[in-house]
Amino acid sequence: MTNKTNAAYGAKTNMVTQAVGLFATHMQRNSTLNLLAGKMPKGEAGADATLRKQTTQHMPIVRVQDLGKGRGDEVTFHLLNPVGAYPIMGSAHAEGRGVGMSLNEDRLRVNQARFPVDLGNVMSQIRSPADLRKLGRPVAQSLMDRYCDQSLLVHMAGARGFHNNIEWAIPTENHKDFKEIMVNNVKAPTKNRHFLVDGSGVQLFKQTADEVELETGDLFTMDTVDSMKSVLDTIALPPPICKFEGDSNADDSPLRVWLVSPDQYNKFAAQPGFRSFQSAAWARASQAKQHPLFTGDVGIWNNFIIRKMPRPIRFYAGDNIKYCAAYNSEVESNAIVPASFGEKFAVDRSIILGGQAIAEAMASSEHSGAPFFWSEKDLDHGDKWELLIGAIRGASKIRFDVNTGERQEFTDYGVTVVDTAVPIFGRGL
């Protein structure tokens, strides 16, 4: 076979071209998770304006691409704590009475992730009706895209859940490689950001006799949305709003993104008036330069963009759900999904996102100078071939220990989760 490879092994120029092309394709996708990040700044002015080479803080995913050789494998994020004070009136002495300021920080690590793909051998190429080499690149790209999106989703949710099939690139948490694959610790939601549906309303996560306080009738409905809007309007330090590029109504009609599982979405979509929610999303799209997040399986209600997520974060009867029992602690406890859920019901996690919910750091590979790298290699004296796609990245939920004015609280800065019951057809579907 004369055309053995798309990019010959050891050909530096070709390897870099492939890597840069794959990375560009990855960053330009219209997947739900990718649409939750802003664009990287262009030029030095844009980079200086954001302190680092990072995307806007007004989107849920903040991407940082400033790790280079010799800079280590960690990125540090800072938050200026809220400042509260009363005015000093009249001629009362003000000097030396300035309100104090303090910073909190959070860190995340990056690591190398690689997907090798077997391209077959001379005889398999002869026997196959398709060119396995040409199929190899899109297969590798799909695997890496899936891994990146799903790792973001799991970190946002603070759990992997136990739904599992071939479409998952990340194993369940009981898998021996789970922690390494996730790079950074998956953190259960902080106490002030974890809610359950409770009849027609919501409540902070609660367990009774080691079981999650949920019933099979606690579904995701319009009442759930209305209740959470009331909660976010009244709590201290709610998740920041999202501002989408080109959205002319961003300040007058602020939005947050609410990711729901397919089963949560389908139940919500069956409610009267859902068509008007879809129409609201399409109308907002026309005011936001047709941003793709406002189209597809999506609706707008009560200042939430309610959008279907690609995979459910799901817990079945008898599964453990991790939670934080105290405001001032990150110690995680376990509550069990009630046995009464049986095989026909499960618990799905929905995710409310504001600005700066999760950080994704990307480092430059020494192979390509980009976060993605690529290789194709002959094996067994040219009889067999293998390609590999790799990326150096990491993600982590942004969390700070903040003073709310009432107490110190560990706080998932831009993300809140709401667990609900969902009817299902059977485990693993």
DABEL-V785194 format. One record per residue. N is the residue number from 1. RES is the residue in one letter. PSI is psi as a letter, one per 40 degrees, with the letter a starting at -180 (NA if undefined). NEAR is the number of other ideal C-beta (glycine too) atoms within 12 Angstrom. D_LAST is the distance of its C-alpha to the last C-alpha in Angstrom with 2 decimals. Layout:
n = <N & N>
res = <RES & RES>
psi = <PSI & PSI>
near = <NEAR & NEAR>
d_last = <D_LAST & D_LAST>
This chain:
n = <1 & 2 & 3 & 4 & 5 & 6 & 7 & 8 & 9 & 10 & 11 & 12 & 13 & 14 & 15 & 16 & 17 & 18 & 19 & 20 & 21 & 22 & 23 & 24 & 25 & 26 & 27 & 28 & 29 & 30 & 31 & 32 & 33 & 34 & 35 & 36 & 37 & 38 & 39 & 40 & 41 & 42 & 43 & 44 & 45 & 46 & 47 & 48 & 49 & 50 & 51 & 52 & 53 & 54 & 55 & 56 & 57 & 58 & 59 & 60 & 61 & 62 & 63 & 64 & 65 & 66 & 67 & 68 & 69 & 70 & 71 & 72 & 73 & 74 & 75 & 76 & 77 & 78 & 79 & 80 & 81 & 82 & 83 & 84 & 85 & 86 & 87 & 88 & 89 & 90 & 91 & 92 & 93 & 94 & 95 & 96 & 97 & 98 & 99 & 100 & 101 & 102 & 103 & 104 & 105 & 106 & 107 & 108 & 109 & 110 & 111 & 112 & 113 & 114 & 115 & 116 & 117 & 118 & 119 & 120 & 121 & 122 & 123 & 124 & 125 & 126 & 127 & 128 & 129 & 130 & 131 & 132 & 133 & 134 & 135 & 136 & 137 & 138 & 139 & 140 & 141 & 142 & 143 & 144 & 145 & 146 & 147 & 148 & 149 & 150 & 151 & 152 & 153 & 154 & 155 & 156 & 157 & 158 & 159 & 160 & 161 & 162 & 163 & 164 & 165 & 166 & 167 & 168 & 169 & 170 & 171 & 172 & 173 & 174 & 175 & 176 & 177 & 178 & 179 & 180 & 181 & 182 & 183 & 184 & 185 & 186 & 187 & 188 & 189 & 190 & 191 & 192 & 193 & 194 & 195 & 196 & 197 & 198 & 199 & 200 & 201 & 202 & 203 & 204 & 205 & 206 & 207 & 208 & 209 & 210 & 211 & 212 & 213 & 214 & 215 & 216 & 217 & 218 & 219 & 220 & 221 & 222 & 223 & 224 & 225 & 226 & 227 & 228 & 229 & 230 & 231 & 232 & 233 & 234 & 235 & 236 & 237 & 238 & 239 & 240 & 241 & 242 & 243 & 244 & 245 & 246 & 247 & 248 & 249 & 250 & 251 & 252 & 253 & 254 & 255 & 256 & 257 & 258 & 259 & 260 & 261 & 262 & 263 & 264 & 265 & 266 & 267 & 268 & 269 & 270 & 271 & 272 & 273 & 274 & 275 & 276 & 277 & 278 & 279 & 280 & 281 & 282 & 283 & 284 & 285 & 286 & 287 & 288 & 289 & 290 & 291 & 292 & 293 & 294 & 295 & 296 & 297 & 298 & 299 & 300 & 301 & 302 & 303 & 304 & 305 & 306 & 307 & 308 & 309 & 310 & 311 & 312 & 313 & 314 & 315 & 316 & 317 & 318 & 319 & 320 & 321 & 322 & 323 & 324 & 325 & 326 & 327 & 328 & 329 & 330 & 331 & 332 & 333 & 334 & 335 & 336 & 337 & 338 & 339 & 340 & 341 & 342 & 343 & 344 & 345 & 346 & 347 & 348 & 349 & 350 & 351 & 352 & 353 & 354 & 355 & 356 & 357 & 358 & 359 & 360 & 361 & 362 & 363 & 364 & 365 & 366 & 367 & 368 & 369 & 370 & 371 & 372 & 373 & 374 & 375 & 376 & 377 & 378 & 379 & 380 & 381 & 382 & 383 & 384 & 385 & 386 & 387 & 388 & 389 & 390 & 391 & 392 & 393 & 394 & 395 & 396 & 397 & 398 & 399 & 400 & 401 & 402 & 403 & 404 & 405 & 406 & 407 & 408 & 409 & 410 & 411 & 412 & 413 & 414 & 415 & 416 & 417 & 418 & 419 & 420 & 421 & 422 & 423 & 424 & 425 & 426 & 427 & 428 & 429>
res = <M & T & N & K & T & N & A & A & Y & G & A & K & T & N & M & V & T & Q & A & V & G & L & F & A & T & H & M & Q & R & N & S & T & L & N & L & L & A & G & K & M & P & K & G & E & A & G & A & D & A & T & L & R & K & Q & T & T & Q & H & M & P & I & V & R & V & Q & D & L & G & K & G & R & G & D & E & V & T & F & H & L & L & N & P & V & G & A & Y & P & I & M & G & S & A & H & A & E & G & R & G & V & G & M & S & L & N & E & D & R & L & R & V & N & Q & A & R & F & P & V & D & L & G & N & V & M & S & Q & I & R & S & P & A & D & L & R & K & L & G & R & P & V & A & Q & S & L & M & D & R & Y & C & D & Q & S & L & L & V & H & M & A & G & A & R & G & F & H & N & N & I & E & W & A & I & P & T & E & N & H & K & D & F & K & E & I & M & V & N & N & V & K & A & P & T & K & N & R & H & F & L & V & D & G & S & G & V & Q & L & F & K & Q & T & A & D & E & V & E & L & E & T & G & D & L & F & T & M & D & T & V & D & S & M & K & S & V & L & D & T & I & A & L & P & P & P & I & C & K & F & E & G & D & S & N & A & D & D & S & P & L & R & V & W & L & V & S & P & D & Q & Y & N & K & F & A & A & Q & P & G & F & R & S & F & Q & S & A & A & W & A & R & A & S & Q & A & K & Q & H & P & L & F & T & G & D & V & G & I & W & N & N & F & I & I & R & K & M & P & R & P & I & R & F & Y & A & G & D & N & I & K & Y & C & A & A & Y & N & S & E & V & E & S & N & A & I & V & P & A & S & F & G & E & K & F & A & V & D & R & S & I & I & L & G & G & Q & A & I & A & E & A & M & A & S & S & E & H & S & G & A & P & F & F & W & S & E & K & D & L & D & H & G & D & K & W & E & L & L & I & G & A & I & R & G & A & S & K & I & R & F & D & V & N & T & G & E & R & Q & E & F & T & D & Y & G & V & T & V & V & D & T & A & V & P & I & F & G & R & G & L>
psi = <h & d & g & d & i & d & h & h & h & e & g & d & d & d & d & d & d & d & d & d & d & d & d & d & d & d & d & e & i & f & i & d & d & d & e & e & i & a & i & i & i & h & i & d & d & d & d & d & d & e & d & i & g & i & i & i & e & e & i & d & h & h & h & h & g & e & h & a & h & e & e & a & f & i & h & h & i & i & h & h & i & i & h & i & i & i & i & h & i & b & e & i & h & d & h & e & f & i & h & i & i & i & i & i & i & i & i & i & i & i & i & h & h & i & h & i & h & h & e & a & a & d & d & d & d & d & d & h & e & i & h & d & d & d & d & d & d & d & d & d & d & d & d & d & d & d & d & d & d & d & d & d & d & d & d & d & d & f & i & d & a & e & h & h & a & e & e & h & e & h & i & i & e & e & i & d & e & d & d & d & d & e & d & i & h & h & h & i & i & i & d & e & f & h & i & i & h & g & b & e & a & i & i & i & h & i & i & h & f & e & i & h & g & i & i & e & e & g & i & h & a & d & d & d & d & d & d & d & d & d & d & d & e & d & i & h & g & i & h & i & i & i & h & i & h & e & h & e & e & d & d & d & g & i & i & i & h & h & h & i & i & d & d & d & d & d & d & d & d & e & i & h & e & d & d & d & d & d & d & d & d & d & d & d & d & d & e & f & f & f & h & d & d & e & i & a & g & i & i & h & h & f & f & h & h & h & i & h & i & d & i & i & h & i & h & i & h & e & i & h & h & i & i & h & e & i & d & f & i & e & h & h & i & h & i & h & h & i & d & e & d & a & e & e & i & i & h & i & h & i & h & h & h & a & i & f & d & i & h & h & h & h & i & h & i & e & d & e & e & i & d & i & i & i & i & h & h & i & i & f & f & e & d & i & i & i & i & h & h & i & i & h & i & i & i & i & h & h & h & i & h & i & h & e & d & d & i & h & h & h & h & h & d & e & h & i & i & h & h & i & i & i & h & i & e & i & h & e & NA>
near = <20 & 7 & 13 & 28 & 29 & 28 & 34 & 23 & 23 & 14 & 19 & 19 & 15 & 21 & 33 & 24 & 22 & 35 & 38 & 25 & 24 & 39 & 35 & 18 & 25 & 35 & 32 & 17 & 24 & 20 & 28 & 37 & 40 & 29 & 35 & 44 & 42 & 32 & 24 & 28 & 23 & 13 & 11 & 11 & 10 & 18 & 18 & 14 & 16 & 25 & 19 & 28 & 29 & 32 & 37 & 28 & 33 & 33 & 39 & 51 & 49 & 44 & 42 & 41 & 35 & 28 & 31 & 23 & 12 & 9 & 18 & 16 & 23 & 23 & 36 & 24 & 33 & 22 & 29 & 17 & 24 & 26 & 15 & 16 & 13 & 10 & 10 & 14 & 8 & 7 & 6 & 10 & 10 & 14 & 7 & 8 & 12 & 11 & 15 & 14 & 15 & 17 & 17 & 25 & 21 & 33 & 24 & 36 & 27 & 34 & 28 & 27 & 36 & 25 & 31 & 22 & 28 & 21 & 35 & 27 & 23 & 21 & 13 & 20 & 25 & 13 & 11 & 16 & 9 & 15 & 20 & 30 & 33 & 18 & 22 & 34 & 29 & 21 & 23 & 39 & 30 & 24 & 31 & 39 & 33 & 29 & 33 & 43 & 37 & 37 & 40 & 46 & 46 & 44 & 44 & 49 & 49 & 40 & 40 & 37 & 39 & 31 & 37 & 27 & 16 & 10 & 19 & 29 & 28 & 37 & 25 & 28 & 30 & 14 & 16 & 10 & 16 & 21 & 19 & 18 & 30 & 37 & 36 & 33 & 26 & 33 & 35 & 38 & 43 & 41 & 33 & 37 & 46 & 42 & 38 & 39 & 42 & 28 & 19 & 17 & 22 & 35 & 25 & 30 & 37 & 25 & 26 & 15 & 11 & 18 & 25 & 42 & 28 & 39 & 21 & 24 & 19 & 37 & 36 & 47 & 35 & 28 & 24 & 38 & 37 & 20 & 29 & 41 & 28 & 18 & 29 & 33 & 17 & 11 & 25 & 22 & 32 & 30 & 42 & 33 & 32 & 44 & 29 & 36 & 21 & 20 & 29 & 18 & 25 & 26 & 13 & 13 & 23 & 28 & 43 & 43 & 47 & 48 & 45 & 46 & 41 & 29 & 33 & 41 & 34 & 22 & 30 & 37 & 27 & 17 & 24 & 11 & 17 & 25 & 15 & 17 & 31 & 28 & 18 & 27 & 34 & 23 & 20 & 35 & 28 & 18 & 22 & 28 & 18 & 19 & 34 & 25 & 43 & 36 & 25 & 23 & 27 & 35 & 36 & 34 & 35 & 27 & 31 & 41 & 45 & 46 & 43 & 33 & 41 & 30 & 37 & 42 & 46 & 40 & 41 & 33 & 28 & 23 & 33 & 27 & 44 & 35 & 37 & 32 & 23 & 20 & 25 & 20 & 19 & 28 & 17 & 26 & 23 & 23 & 31 & 26 & 36 & 28 & 17 & 21 & 32 & 18 & 18 & 18 & 31 & 42 & 49 & 47 & 52 & 49 & 52 & 47 & 51 & 39 & 34 & 41 & 47 & 47 & 48 & 48 & 42 & 42 & 39 & 29 & 33 & 20 & 30 & 30 & 23 & 32 & 41 & 42 & 38 & 44 & 36 & 33 & 25 & 22 & 21 & 13 & 9 & 17 & 18 & 23 & 34 & 27 & 42 & 35 & 44 & 35 & 41 & 36 & 44 & 36 & 44 & 40 & 48 & 44 & 38 & 33 & 26 & 33 & 25 & 23 & 15 & 15 & 18 & 25 & 30 & 34 & 42 & 43 & 43 & 42 & 47 & 44 & 50 & 47 & 51 & 47 & 41 & 40 & 26 & 30 & 13 & 15 & 22 & 19 & 19>
d_last = <42.84 & 44.66 & 41.81 & 40.03 & 38.39 & 37.60 & 39.10 & 41.33 & 40.84 & 43.46 & 44.23 & 44.03 & 44.39 & 41.63 & 39.26 & 39.96 & 39.56 & 36.12 & 35.04 & 36.42 & 34.86 & 31.38 & 31.84 & 33.16 & 30.23 & 27.83 & 29.82 & 30.09 & 26.43 & 25.20 & 21.80 & 21.08 & 21.87 & 24.93 & 26.30 & 26.61 & 29.45 & 32.95 & 35.10 & 37.17 & 40.83 & 43.25 & 46.48 & 48.15 & 48.81 & 45.14 & 44.40 & 47.32 & 46.26 & 42.94 & 44.67 & 42.47 & 40.67 & 37.73 & 35.94 & 36.75 & 36.19 & 35.21 & 31.69 & 28.76 & 28.68 & 32.14 & 32.63 & 35.58 & 37.02 & 40.19 & 39.69 & 42.08 & 43.93 & 45.48 & 43.63 & 41.33 & 37.56 & 37.33 & 37.50 & 38.86 & 38.15 & 40.58 & 40.57 & 43.77 & 43.55 & 44.26 & 47.97 & 49.52 & 53.20 & 55.82 & 58.63 & 62.08 & 64.45 & 68.00 & 70.15 & 68.26 & 68.08 & 64.91 & 65.73 & 63.79 & 61.32 & 58.60 & 55.00 & 53.25 & 50.30 & 47.74 & 44.88 & 41.58 & 39.75 & 36.36 & 35.66 & 33.01 & 33.12 & 32.27 & 31.41 & 31.03 & 27.66 & 27.85 & 25.76 & 27.78 & 26.96 & 28.63 & 30.58 & 31.69 & 35.31 & 38.23 & 37.26 & 33.56 & 34.89 & 37.29 & 34.73 & 31.97 & 32.23 & 31.05 & 32.69 & 30.36 & 32.42 & 31.82 & 28.05 & 28.12 & 28.87 & 25.99 & 23.53 & 25.12 & 25.23 & 21.53 & 20.74 & 23.21 & 22.20 & 18.56 & 19.88 & 22.36 & 20.15 & 17.47 & 20.33 & 21.81 & 18.72 & 18.40 & 22.15 & 22.19 & 19.64 & 21.46 & 18.34 & 15.53 & 13.13 & 10.73 & 7.40 & 7.90 & 7.83 & 10.99 & 11.27 & 12.31 & 16.07 & 16.42 & 15.54 & 14.88 & 18.23 & 19.05 & 19.42 & 23.15 & 23.29 & 21.27 & 24.49 & 26.23 & 23.48 & 23.47 & 27.32 & 28.01 & 26.93 & 23.86 & 25.61 & 24.23 & 25.36 & 29.03 & 30.04 & 31.36 & 28.19 & 25.54 & 24.97 & 23.06 & 22.92 & 25.57 & 25.92 & 27.39 & 28.07 & 27.03 & 28.39 & 28.54 & 25.99 & 27.20 & 26.55 & 28.37 & 28.95 & 26.41 & 23.58 & 22.25 & 24.10 & 21.29 & 20.78 & 18.00 & 20.22 & 20.54 & 18.64 & 19.26 & 22.23 & 25.49 & 27.16 & 24.95 & 26.19 & 29.74 & 29.76 & 28.61 & 31.22 & 33.83 & 32.75 & 32.99 & 36.30 & 37.82 & 36.60 & 38.63 & 37.45 & 34.36 & 32.29 & 34.46 & 33.87 & 32.60 & 35.07 & 33.89 & 36.39 & 38.52 & 37.30 & 40.61 & 39.31 & 37.89 & 40.68 & 41.33 & 37.72 & 35.79 & 32.01 & 29.19 & 25.67 & 22.77 & 19.35 & 16.55 & 12.77 & 11.53 & 11.00 & 14.40 & 15.96 & 15.11 & 16.63 & 19.52 & 20.08 & 20.56 & 23.54 & 27.08 & 28.62 & 25.58 & 27.39 & 30.17 & 27.90 & 26.87 & 30.56 & 31.48 & 29.27 & 30.86 & 34.27 & 33.77 & 32.76 & 36.19 & 37.80 & 35.88 & 36.71 & 33.47 & 31.37 & 27.93 & 26.17 & 27.52 & 26.00 & 22.63 & 19.95 & 22.43 & 24.93 & 27.83 & 28.77 & 31.27 & 31.58 & 27.89 & 26.11 & 22.66 & 20.34 & 16.64 & 15.52 & 13.58 & 10.89 & 10.20 & 12.30 & 10.54 & 12.17 & 11.39 & 14.36 & 16.91 & 15.88 & 18.83 & 19.35 & 22.43 & 25.13 & 28.82 & 31.08 & 34.20 & 35.24 & 37.51 & 35.31 & 32.35 & 31.84 & 28.23 & 27.37 & 24.28 & 22.99 & 20.43 & 17.72 & 19.36 & 18.63 & 18.98 & 15.47 & 14.39 & 11.03 & 11.14 & 11.75 & 11.21 & 13.49 & 12.95 & 15.89 & 17.88 & 20.68 & 24.17 & 26.14 & 29.86 & 32.25 & 32.20 & 28.82 & 28.16 & 30.41 & 29.70 & 32.59 & 33.32 & 36.09 & 38.14 & 37.77 & 41.11 & 39.94 & 39.58 & 40.71 & 37.33 & 34.14 & 32.57 & 34.24 & 34.04 & 35.45 & 35.82 & 37.59 & 39.24 & 38.82 & 40.85 & 43.85 & 42.00 & 40.04 & 36.62 & 35.13 & 32.62 & 31.79 & 30.55 & 29.43 & 29.96 & 30.11 & 31.91 & 30.27 & 28.88 & 27.42 & 27.86 & 27.65 & 31.20 & 32.52 & 36.08 & 38.17 & 39.92 & 42.61 & 41.46 & 44.95 & 44.02 & 42.80 & 41.22 & 37.45 & 34.90 & 33.12 & 30.15 & 32.36 & 30.20 & 26.80 & 25.73 & 22.36 & 21.36 & 18.67 & 17.45 & 15.50 & 12.61 & 11.50 & 7.87 & 6.99 & 5.97 & 5.65 & 3.78 & 0.00>
